[in-house]
């Protein structure tokens, strides 16, 4: 006999973003409409078509890790460890007090869209210049995308399911979705989940430039990420991480945890269209949103806010807009939507996790984060994108969309606990 599905809530959050290195700082910057874009400092970008990005500012790994241990981690894993610590502390989980049985019921489902790109670059140069004997013994463990999940598990002694989903820019949502399903179906009681990315590197910027995917608005980088604006010319590459602690409801209540929101559903689909371009009608995105709403049991009219994938690309913003209109009909014009990528840039594998946090914060604070940098209307983008300033409204239900190269589409549904 199948066990009934269990309710899942969010009890911890952690964020490292280009506009704030904690959840609170991230929220405050969004409410001000800050842009995280600035000239690149990680390397000399003078020869690149795009010379700016949304880098983390002021991040000190020493606040989270021993310096020697940090040197054996690629930046994306350092970011993952930092947000995991923030989220575990926010959830008030005392790892030292856990029993062996409790440890075996805590999962870590944490991914990266690309993994250790800086490590790959550095080790490729070492091999080319000095040969195979000079390669680091930590090369492969620093490179692989699943290592962040493994490192978090080792750090806290969490022995439940442990893996990562890699689905490009849908990675963060996919890892949240898998964690949600594991708890809902009884395979775990608690899960640390999310995504991290550190792709502001020579190969990262150069590769996306080769794809003609990035904005080249080098004269005003802080205004370059402008989703839904007629003059948008590509996304702005970002870096960072986001982590959630998900927990079975009765487990959270029994230990007196603070509940930030409830997770109601996950939707996943494929475009089956093109490796990088979205389906023009947004058929895959539409299928993911419908699946998420069906899983949650909600009606379309109950959705108050949708954090869009909204990358500031000419094709992507229109396709997602078309998908939203197809799913929600006239209600698409009554709810708020926005793209927080206008402020953070595109965090790739971390985007879904960070933007899910933005959606949860909108529920908690009754404020919808804005889409900044809007100047010129695009007739093909005609929804309420919450342009330039936050909008106050009661948000009981919020969705977060994340889509990835390869045609991966994901939608997560959050609701105010008790609503």
C-alpha positions in Angstrom: 0.0 0.0 0.0 1.4 3.4 -1.0 2.2 5.8 1.7 0.4 9.2 1.6 2.5 12.1 0.2 4.0 14.2 3.0 3.9 18.0 3.2 7.3 19.8 2.7 8.3 23.2 4.0 11.3 25.5 3.8 13.1 26.0 7.1 16.4 27.4 6.0 17.8 29.7 3.3 21.3 30.8 2.3 22.4 33.2 -0.6 25.6 34.5 -2.1 24.7 36.9 -4.9 26.3 39.8 -6.8 24.0 42.2 -4.9 24.3 40.6 -1.4 26.2 37.9 0.4 23.4 36.9 2.7 19.7 36.4 2.3 18.9 39.7 4.1 21.5 41.7 2.1 20.2 40.1 -1.1 16.6 41.2 -0.3 17.6 44.7 0.7 19.5 45.2 -2.5 16.6 43.9 -4.6 14.2 46.4 -2.9 16.6 49.2 -3.8 16.9 48.0 -7.4 20.6 47.6 -7.2 22.6 46.2 -10.2 25.4 43.7 -9.6 27.0 44.3 -13.0 30.5 46.0 -13.2 33.8 45.6 -15.1 35.3 42.1 -14.6 38.0 41.8 -12.0 38.7 38.1 -11.9 40.9 38.3 -15.1 42.0 40.8 -17.7 38.9 41.0 -20.0 40.2 43.8 -22.3 40.4 41.4 -25.3 36.8 40.1 -24.9 33.6 41.3 -26.6 32.0 41.5 -23.1 34.2 43.1 -20.4 31.7 43.1 -17.5 29.8 40.6 -15.4 28.0 40.2 -12.1 30.7 39.0 -9.8 30.5 38.5 -6.0 31.8 41.5 -4.2 33.7 41.2 -0.9 33.2 37.4 -0.5 35.7 36.0 2.0 35.9 32.3 2.0 37.8 32.4 5.3 34.5 33.2 7.0 33.3 29.7 6.1 36.3 27.5 5.5 39.9 26.9 6.7 42.2 28.5 4.1 44.0 25.2 3.4 40.7 23.4 2.8 39.4 26.2 0.6 42.4 25.9 -1.7 41.3 22.4 -2.5 37.9 23.6 -3.7 37.0 25.3 -6.9 35.1 28.6 -6.4 31.8 27.1 -7.1 32.3 24.6 -4.3 33.4 27.3 -1.9 30.2 29.2 -2.7 28.2 26.0 -2.2 29.7 25.4 1.2 29.0 29.0 2.3 25.3 29.0 1.4 24.9 25.5 2.9 26.3 26.9 6.2 23.9 29.9 6.0 20.9 27.7 5.3 21.8 25.1 8.0 22.3 27.8 10.6 19.0 29.5 9.5 17.2 26.2 10.0 18.8 25.8 13.4 20.1 22.3 12.7 22.7 21.3 15.3 24.8 18.7 13.5 26.7 17.8 16.6 23.4 16.7 18.4 22.1 14.5 15.5 21.7 10.8 16.1 23.0 8.3 13.5 19.4 7.6 12.5 18.7 11.3 12.0 21.8 11.8 9.9 20.7 9.0 7.6 17.4 10.9 7.0 19.1 14.2 5.9 19.7 14.4 2.1 22.0 16.8 0.2 20.9 17.4 -3.4 23.1 20.2 -4.7 24.3 20.9 -8.2 26.2 23.1 -10.6 25.4 23.7 -14.2 29.1 23.7 -15.3 31.2 22.8 -12.3 34.9 23.7 -11.8 35.5 25.7 -14.9 38.4 27.7 -13.4 40.0 24.5 -12.2 39.7 23.0 -15.7 41.3 26.1 -17.3 44.2 26.2 -14.9 44.9 22.5 -15.1 44.7 22.5 -18.9 47.3 25.3 -18.9 49.5 23.3 -16.5 49.3 20.2 -18.7 50.1 22.2 -21.9 53.1 24.0 -20.3 54.5 21.3 -18.0 53.0 17.9 -18.9 50.8 15.4 -17.1 53.1 14.9 -14.1 52.4 18.4 -12.9 48.6 18.0 -12.8 47.1 18.4 -9.3 45.8 15.3 -7.5 42.8 17.5 -6.6 42.1 18.3 -10.3 39.2 15.8 -10.8 37.7 16.2 -7.3 37.7 20.0 -7.8 36.2 19.8 -11.3 33.2 17.5 -11.1 29.8 19.2 -10.5 28.7 16.7 -7.9 31.6 17.4 -5.5 29.7 20.3 -3.9 27.0 18.0 -2.8 29.6 15.5 -1.5 31.5 18.2 0.4 28.4 19.5 2.1 27.5 15.9 3.2 31.0 15.3 4.6 31.0 18.7 6.4 27.9 18.0 8.3 27.8 14.2 8.4 24.5 14.1 6.5 24.2 10.5 5.3 20.9 10.5 3.4 20.5 10.6 -0.4 23.4 12.6 -1.9 23.8 13.6 -5.5 23.4 16.4 -8.0 21.2 17.1 -11.0 22.9 18.9 -13.8 20.6 20.6 -16.3 22.4 23.8 -17.2 20.5 26.9 -16.1 17.6 24.7 -14.7 20.0 23.0 -12.3 19.0 24.9 -9.2 15.3 24.2 -9.6 15.9 20.6 -10.5 17.8 20.0 -7.3 15.1 21.7 -5.2 12.5 19.6 -7.1 14.3 16.3 -6.4 14.8 17.2 -2.7 11.1 18.0 -2.5 10.1 14.7 -4.1 12.5 12.7 -1.8 10.9 14.2 1.3 7.3 14.1 -0.1 7.7 10.3 -0.8 9.4 9.4 2.5 13.0 8.9 1.3 14.3 11.7 3.6 13.0 14.0 6.4 15.3 16.9 5.6 17.3 18.0 2.6 19.9 20.7 1.9 19.4 21.6 -1.8 20.3 24.3 -4.4 22.9 25.3 -6.8 26.3 27.1 -7.2 28.2 28.5 -10.1 31.5 30.3 -10.7 31.7 30.7 -14.5 33.1 34.3 -14.7 36.3 33.0 -16.1 38.2 33.4 -19.4 36.5 30.3 -20.9 33.1 31.1 -19.5 33.0 34.7 -20.9 34.7 33.7 -24.1 32.5 30.7 -24.6 29.3 32.6 -24.1 30.6 35.4 -26.3 31.2 32.9 -29.0 27.6 31.9 -28.7 26.6 35.6 -29.1 24.6 35.1 -25.9 26.0 37.9 -23.7 25.2 41.6 -23.7 28.1 43.8 -25.0 26.9 47.0 -23.4 30.4 47.7 -22.1 29.8 51.4 -21.8 27.0 51.0 -19.1 27.3 47.5 -17.6 24.9 48.3 -14.7 22.1 48.9 -17.3 23.0 45.9 -19.5 20.6 43.3 -18.0 17.2 44.7 -19.2 14.7 41.9 -19.5 11.6 42.6 -21.6 13.0 46.0 -22.8 13.0 46.4 -26.6 16.7 47.2 -26.6 17.9 44.1 -24.7 20.9 42.5 -26.4 21.8 39.4 -24.3 22.3 38.2 -20.7 24.9 39.3 -18.2 26.9 36.5 -16.8 26.8 36.2 -13.0 28.2 34.0 -10.2 27.0 32.9 -6.8 24.9 30.2 -5.0 21.6 29.6 -3.2 20.6 26.9 -0.8 17.4 25.9 0.8 16.7 23.5 3.7 13.5 21.6 3.0 11.9 19.6 5.7 8.8 17.4 6.3 6.2 19.5 8.0 5.7 17.4 11.1 9.4 17.0 11.5 9.8 20.8 11.4 7.0 21.4 13.8 8.3 18.9 16.3 11.5 20.7 16.6 10.0 24.2 16.6 11.6 25.3 13.3 10.7 28.6 11.6 8.8 27.9 8.4 9.5 30.3 5.6 7.1 28.8 3.1 5.6 25.5 1.9 6.7 23.8 -1.3 3.6 22.6 -3.2 4.8 21.3 -6.6 7.5 20.8 -9.2 7.0 20.7 -13.0 9.6 19.5 -15.5 9.6 19.3 -19.3 11.7 19.4 -22.4 11.5 21.8 -25.4 12.8 19.1 -27.8 13.5 22.0 -30.1 17.1 23.3 -30.1 20.2 23.1 -28.0 20.3 26.8 -27.1 17.2 28.6 -28.5 13.8 28.3 -26.7 10.7 27.0 -28.5 9.3 30.3 -29.9 5.8 29.5 -28.5 7.2 28.4 -25.2 5.7 25.0 -25.4 8.2 23.4 -23.0 7.9 26.2 -20.5 4.2 26.0 -20.7 4.2 22.2 -20.0 6.5 22.8 -17.0 4.2 25.4 -15.4 1.1 23.3 -16.0 2.8 20.2 -14.5 3.8 22.3 -11.4 0.3 23.7 -10.9 -1.3 20.3 -11.4 1.2 18.8 -8.9 0.4 21.5 -6.4 -3.4 21.2 -6.8 -3.8 25.0 -7.2 -5.9 26.9 -9.7 -4.3 29.3 -12.1 -6.0 32.2 -10.4 -4.4 31.5 -7.0 -0.9 32.5 -8.3 0.1 36.0 -7.2 3.7 36.2 -8.4 6.0 34.5 -10.9 9.7 34.9 -10.8 10.5 34.5 -14.5 13.6 33.0 -16.1 13.8 36.3 -17.9 17.4 36.4 -19.1 17.3 39.6 -21.2 17.7 37.7 -24.5 15.6 38.7 -27.5 14.1 35.3 -28.0 13.9 33.9 -24.5 11.9 36.8 -23.0 9.2 36.6 -25.7 9.0 32.8 -25.5 8.5 32.8 -21.8 5.9 35.6 -22.0 4.0 33.6 -24.6 4.1 30.5 -22.4 2.7 32.4 -19.4 -0.1 33.8 -21.4 -1.0 30.4 -22.7 -1.0 28.9 -19.2 -2.8 31.7 -17.3 -5.0 33.3 -19.9 -6.4 36.6 -18.6 -5.0 36.0 -15.1 -1.5 36.5 -16.7 -2.2 40.2 -16.6 -3.5 40.3 -13.0 -0.5 38.7 -11.3 2.9 40.2 -10.9 5.9 38.8 -12.8 9.5 40.0 -12.7 13.1 39.0 -13.5 15.5 39.4 -10.7 18.3 38.6 -13.3 18.0 42.3 -14.1 19.9 42.8 -10.8 21.9 39.7 -10.3 22.7 38.7 -13.8 22.3 35.1 -14.9 23.8 32.8 -12.3 23.4 29.7 -14.5 23.2 26.6 -12.3 22.6 28.7 -9.2 19.8 30.8 -10.8 16.9 28.6 -9.9 17.9 28.4 -6.2 18.6 32.1 -5.8 15.4 33.0 -7.6 13.4 30.6 -5.5 14.7 32.5 -2.5 13.5 35.7 -4.1 10.0 34.2 -4.6 9.9 33.0 -1.0 11.0 36.4 0.3 8.2 38.0 -1.8 5.7 35.8 0.1 7.3 36.6 3.5 7.4 40.4 2.9 4.4 41.1 0.7 6.7 42.9 -1.8 7.4 41.9 -5.4 11.0 42.4 -6.5 11.3 44.6 -9.5 12.7 44.2 -13.0 15.1 47.1 -13.3 16.6 48.9 -16.4 13.3 49.1 -18.3 13.3 52.0 -20.7 11.6 51.1 -24.0 8.5 48.9 -24.3 8.5 45.8 -26.4 5.1 45.1 -28.0 5.7 41.4 -27.6 6.3 41.7 -23.9 3.0 43.0 -22.4 2.7 41.6 -18.9 3.0 43.3 -15.5 6.8 42.9 -15.2 7.0 45.1 -12.0 9.3 47.5 -13.8 12.0 49.5 -12.0 10.4 49.6 -8.5 9.1 46.9 -6.1 5.3 46.6 -5.8 3.5 45.9 -2.6 0.9 43.1 -2.7 -0.1 40.1 -0.7 1.7 37.1 -2.2 0.3 33.8 -1.0 1.5 31.7 -4.0 4.7 32.3 -6.0 6.3 30.4 -8.8 9.9 30.3 -9.9 10.8 29.3 -13.5 14.3 28.1 -14.6 15.2 26.9 -18.1 18.4 25.6 -19.5 20.4 24.9 -22.6 19.3 21.6 -24.0 15.7 22.5 -23.6 15.3 21.8 -19.9 12.4 23.5 -18.2 11.5 23.6 -14.5 8.9 25.4 -12.3 8.7 25.3 -8.5 5.5 26.3 -6.6 5.8 27.9 -3.2 2.9 28.9 -0.9 2.7 30.9 2.3 2.5 28.4 5.2 -1.0 28.4 6.6 -2.5 30.3 3.6 
